[in-house]
Structure formats: C-alpha cells, structure tokens
C-alpha cells in the first residue's frame, strides 16, 4: 500500500483503511470544512440540552447507568 500524505475527515466516508493508515503509517488527518460545521452544530445542540432546559437528557446533563437520576450542573 502506498503511503498517503493526508486523510481528509468529512464525517461521512471514513474507512477502516483510513483508520489503519492514520494509526500505522502516520499521515496527517484533517477535518473538512463541512465536518467542522457538523461538529459546531452538534456542540450547539449539546450545549442547549445541557444548559438551556430543565429536562434531563441522558448522558448530557445526567449521570450514566444507576446515576441517571443525578443531575449534572
């Protein structure tokens, strides 16, 4: 397999070959602009769930498992 100089992470098409190349061959991994936008939107959603409501959202503003009823400020 030829060495790759970079792996573009888009959030849609990562393959096991890409993961292997990054882990073993060490090419640079870079986020695409679209991936950065998706991350920003997801973070905004989590921020709203964590701080913008009194409702519990499992794993966001609650504990996990038996701590599900424990609020995390």
Long-range contacts (C-beta under 8 A, 24 or more apart in sequence): 1-25, 3-27, 6-30, 8-32, 9-35, 10-34, 10-35, 11-35, 11-38, 11-39
